[in-house]
Amino acid sequence: MAYVISDDCVSCGTCAGECPVGAIAEGASHYEIDADACVECGTCAAACPTEAISQG
């Protein structure tokens, strides 16, 4: 199951820089993960300083 970013995201961009497949982009209110591109590696969740990323 792909990872998702909650509203706790502060749009720092750390996760996008860590994603090995470029599945994360800035959305309207916070960063978002493209579920079709996500390889479920968890690198983004480990890098997130606000713990806003979890498996959906």
N, CA and C atoms as a LAMMPS dump frame, in Angstrom:
ITEM: TIMESTEP
0
ITEM: NUMBER OF ATOMS
168
ITEM: BOX BOUNDS ff ff ff
-5.0000000000000000e+02 5.0000000000000000e+02
-5.0000000000000000e+02 5.0000000000000000e+02
-5.0000000000000000e+02 5.0000000000000000e+02
ITEM: ATOMS id mol type element x y z
1 1 1 N 0.845 -1.172 0
2 1 2 C 0 0 0
3 1 3 C 0.895 1.242 0
4 2 1 N 0.597 2.173 -0.878
5 2 2 C 1.403 3.381 -1.023
6 2 3 C 1.353 4.243 0.236
7 3 1 N 2.365 5.069 0.39
8 3 2 C 2.412 6.004 1.508
9 3 3 C 1.551 7.22 1.196
10 4 1 N 1.065 7.884 2.226
11 4 2 C 0.26 9.098 2.086
12 4 3 C 0.794 10.159 3.043
13 5 1 N 0.541 11.409 2.694
14 5 2 C 0.979 12.527 3.517
15 5 3 C -0.25 13.19 4.129
16 6 1 N -0.239 13.35 5.441
17 6 2 C -1.381 13.93 6.155
18 6 3 C -1.306 15.455 6.167
19 7 1 N -2.326 16.071 6.731
20 7 2 C -2.378 17.522 6.866
21 7 3 C -1.35 18.057 7.862
22 8 1 N -0.632 17.166 8.542
23 8 2 C 0.424 17.591 9.457
24 8 3 C 1.664 18.069 8.699
25 9 1 N 1.678 17.862 7.394
26 9 2 C 2.792 18.275 6.533
27 9 3 C 2.975 19.792 6.601
28 10 1 N 4.228 20.236 6.755
29 10 2 C 4.536 21.667 6.801
30 10 3 C 5.191 22.135 5.495
31 11 1 N 5.142 21.3 4.468
32 11 2 C 5.669 21.617 3.131
33 11 3 C 7.143 21.991 3.131
34 12 1 N 7.938 21.283 3.909
35 12 2 C 9.373 21.56 3.965
36 12 3 C 10.117 20.988 2.757
37 13 1 N 9.545 19.956 2.118
38 13 2 C 10.156 19.37 0.93
39 13 3 C 11.188 18.296 1.178
40 14 1 N 11.454 17.985 2.428
41 14 2 C 12.451 16.966 2.749
42 14 3 C 12.12 15.629 2.096
43 15 1 N 10.872 15.231 2.155
44 15 2 C 10.448 13.941 1.612
45 15 3 C 10.678 13.864 0.102
46 16 1 N 10.363 14.936 -0.61
47 16 2 C 10.511 14.948 -2.061
48 16 3 C 11.964 14.737 -2.463
49 17 1 N 12.864 15.33 -1.713
50 17 2 C 14.284 15.173 -1.997
51 17 3 C 14.811 13.788 -1.715
52 18 1 N 14.152 13.061 -0.837
53 18 2 C 14.584 11.714 -0.456
54 18 3 C 13.974 10.604 -1.307
55 19 1 N 12.854 10.881 -1.986
56 19 2 C 12.154 9.837 -2.747
57 19 3 C 12.999 9.368 -3.931
58 20 1 N 13.341 8.066 -3.981
59 20 2 C 14.209 7.572 -5.058
60 20 3 C 13.531 7.488 -6.43
61 21 1 N 12.209 7.573 -6.47
62 21 2 C 11.503 7.47 -7.755
63 21 3 C 10.766 8.752 -8.135
64 22 1 N 10.931 9.808 -7.361
65 22 2 C 10.312 11.086 -7.672
66 22 3 C 8.795 11.077 -7.604
67 23 1 N 8.242 10.317 -6.665
68 23 2 C 6.789 10.167 -6.553
69 23 3 C 6.13 11.266 -5.72
70 24 1 N 6.916 12.202 -5.199
71 24 2 C 6.376 13.228 -4.312
72 24 3 C 6.507 14.602 -4.953
73 25 1 N 5.404 15.34 -4.936
74 25 2 C 5.394 16.687 -5.503
75 25 3 C 4.567 17.608 -4.622
76 26 1 N 4.829 18.908 -4.741
77 26 2 C 4.083 19.883 -3.955
78 26 3 C 2.651 19.969 -4.465
79 27 1 N 1.71 19.825 -3.552
80 27 2 C 0.29 19.911 -3.893
81 27 3 C -0.279 21.263 -3.502
82 28 1 N -1.592 21.369 -3.537
83 28 2 C -2.262 22.636 -3.248
84 28 3 C -2.057 23.09 -1.803
85 29 1 N -2.177 22.161 -0.857
86 29 2 C -2.047 22.548 0.546
87 29 3 C -0.835 21.926 1.235
88 30 1 N -0.302 20.848 0.69
89 30 2 C 0.904 20.203 1.214
90 30 3 C 1.439 19.248 0.16
91 31 1 N 2.582 18.645 0.428
92 31 2 C 3.16 17.692 -0.529
93 31 3 C 2.252 16.479 -0.656
94 32 1 N 2.286 15.843 -1.834
95 32 2 C 1.448 14.676 -2.103
96 32 3 C 2.285 13.59 -2.758
97 33 1 N 1.881 12.342 -2.529
98 33 2 C 2.57 11.19 -3.098
99 33 3 C 1.717 10.583 -4.195
100 34 1 N 2.321 10.361 -5.354
101 34 2 C 1.647 9.691 -6.47
102 34 3 C 1.62 8.197 -6.152
103 35 1 N 0.453 7.681 -5.81
104 35 2 C 0.318 6.281 -5.384
105 35 3 C 0.759 5.304 -6.466
106 36 1 N 0.59 5.66 -7.725
107 36 2 C 0.993 4.769 -8.822
108 36 3 C 2.501 4.705 -8.979
109 37 1 N 3.2 5.759 -8.59
110 37 2 C 4.656 5.796 -8.721
111 37 3 C 5.379 5.313 -7.461
112 38 1 N 4.702 5.373 -6.318
113 38 2 C 5.3 4.988 -5.036
114 38 3 C 5.703 3.517 -5.044
115 39 1 N 6.954 3.246 -4.61
116 39 2 C 7.447 1.868 -4.541
117 39 3 C 7.436 1.338 -3.102
118 40 1 N 6.811 2.097 -2.207
119 40 2 C 6.605 1.681 -0.822
120 40 3 C 7.897 1.38 -0.068
121 41 1 N 8.932 2.179 -0.326
122 41 2 C 10.217 1.942 0.329
123 41 3 C 10.28 2.526 1.742
124 42 1 N 9.466 3.558 2.027
125 42 2 C 9.432 4.155 3.349
126 42 3 C 10.487 5.213 3.609
127 43 1 N 11.295 5.525 2.622
128 43 2 C 12.339 6.53 2.795
129 43 3 C 11.74 7.883 3.165
130 44 1 N 10.634 8.233 2.549
131 44 2 C 9.984 9.518 2.823
132 44 3 C 9.51 9.6 4.267
133 45 1 N 8.907 8.54 4.748
134 45 2 C 8.388 8.522 6.125
135 45 3 C 9.522 8.667 7.126
136 46 1 N 10.635 8.019 6.861
137 46 2 C 11.776 8.11 7.767
138 46 3 C 12.383 9.507 7.766
139 47 1 N 12.288 10.224 6.652
140 47 2 C 12.891 11.552 6.527
141 47 3 C 11.994 12.67 7.045
142 48 1 N 10.701 12.435 7.158
143 48 2 C 9.751 13.494 7.508
144 48 3 C 9.941 13.973 8.951
145 49 1 N 10.243 15.273 9.13
146 49 2 C 10.469 15.78 10.493
147 49 3 C 9.192 15.923 11.32
148 50 1 N 8.019 15.913 10.681
149 50 2 C 6.77 16.055 11.437
150 50 3 C 5.992 14.75 11.52
151 51 1 N 6.559 13.668 11.011
152 51 2 C 5.925 12.348 11.016
153 51 3 C 4.553 12.391 10.35
154 52 1 N 4.459 13.157 9.247
155 52 2 C 3.197 13.331 8.531
156 52 3 C 2.958 12.259 7.465
157 53 1 N 3.901 11.332 7.313
158 53 2 C 3.782 10.314 6.257
159 53 3 C 3.606 8.933 6.869
160 54 1 N 2.615 8.215 6.341
161 54 2 C 2.346 6.854 6.802
162 54 3 C 1.824 6.021 5.632
163 55 1 N 1.8 4.723 5.824
164 55 2 C 1.24 3.866 4.792
165 55 3 C -0.27 4.028 4.806
166 56 1 N -0.833 4.244 3.6
167 56 2 C -2.265 4.469 3.474
168 56 3 C -2.989 3.199 3.465
